[in-house]
Amino acid sequence: MMQKNRHTDSWQIGGKTLQSRLFVGSALYPSPAIMQEAIRTSGAEVVTVSLRRQGVNKDAGEHFWSLIRTLGIHTLPNTAGCHSAKEAITIAEMSRELFETHWIKLEVIGDQYNLQPDPYETVEAARALVEAGFEVFPYTTDDLVVAKKLVDAGCRILMPWGSPIGSGKGLANPYNLKAIREAFPDLPLIIDAGIGKPSHAVMAMELGYDGILLNSAVALAQEPAMMAQAFAAAVEAGRLGYQAGAMQEREFASPSTPTIGVPFWQQKN
Amino acid sequence: MKIAILKRFFPAAAVGFFLFFGSFLFFFIHGKKKKMNKKHHKPKHQGKKMIQVSINGEPKTLKPNTTITKMLQTLGYDTAWLGVAINTAFVSKAKHDTTIIKSGDQIEILSPIAGG
């Protein structure tokens, strides 16, 4: 029972108390029904959403938003598609009013090929948004100096990438991610982007990260709801593993079965 | 001799003369007619000249003194779940009734969508 309590430990982020350490996206699912099922199965308490130009189907936005609201979990709007601080700030302000939350996943893209965030524009937008009263969840690379600049700008959360968005490559640079964890031991850190398999999530949690944000890994799986369950278990396993404290790695084998009283053994000489 | 040549070519010269100056006369009259037509239609729009704007990247015309609320109604949009930005600046819902759209404004109308 004690073990159970340990992995359902509640934690704080952005002024809210959560039980789950898995954040999920709402995009790319085969259908809205599968999206709802997968998000519910994941146990996630935070779902990401976005804003786009009103299309020909006038009710699409309202329909989608009502589906999300029925999940009854926190909404984390993103600024996906923005290429400048100015654009991101406008989207953030609009999201605050529409989604009724001061949380914003700040995403300012600097490169179309790998969707790498633009550090200069991200830091500039972060500073303005923190001043405007937002809780900024900045999507950033695994660059330690950029992470520091974001914290200097007032961010109380960091979301470094594992690898480029939608690539499913996992943790491209665990060394850098470890360095960020060590530099900010008390800051909530979320791995955002690049997670493809449950093992990636376990690795990130074992590094001491506080949570995982993913979308494609679940939405593009053959069975999204089943994969959502797998990720829920992975995040829990990784978290428990981190809390339990792993053994020291060794260069040589060391027998695990006691060597005293080994049968058939005879003293030689 | 000279007179004889003139007499001989006179019909052709006359035709050329009429074709050349006649075409000027035709375009002159035609042009005047066009101008008169324009003048004739103008008074209908006087005082409420339509304004040209861009909505989500598409060129659109709106009546002058249109507010954001009015524009959304005209477009048939439910105002509850839409966000509006004019010239990349966010305009809160509280200002939709009082913000008047100006000629040349770049308007963005956004709505919720799935995101990662």
Interface residues (C-beta under 8 A of the other chain):
Chain A: G25 S26 A27 L28 Y29 M35 T48 V49 S50 L51 R52 R53 Q54 G55 K58 D59 A60 G61 E62 F64 W65 I68 P77 N78 A80 K86 E87 T90 I91 E93 M94 S95 E97 L98 F99 I165 G166 N215 S216
Chain B: N56 G57 G76 Y77 D78 A80 W81 L82 G83 V84 A85 T88 A89 F90 S92 K93 E108 I109 L110 S111 P112 I113 A114 G115 G116
